[in-house]
Amino acid sequence: RCSTLYTCTPRPTSTTAQAATWAGLSIHADPRATAYRVCYHPGGLEDRYGWHLVPGAITIAQSALAFTVVDDGGSSVIGSREEFELRVHRALFESFTDAG
């Protein structure tokens, strides 16, 4: 049973009494290195205090490239524009390989 649409999505591909495993999950890199903590709830989701922190963290390195859309004061919805300016940033001292 899920407390909200997003709490149990996606469901694990396999589970045991001690573990849950997901396949095909991805966490996209941020312009800064980011550490994520993982929690679990053993059941009875109506108990909002039943969440437990898993020891450790998942650390994702910063992305080599990031982008921002230049705000020209026009529509904030990019899909409604025919053209927009996109700035690509590279973290200092980072390198990347052109996959093209």
Disulfide bonds with the S-S distance in Angstrom:
Cys2-Cys8 2.45
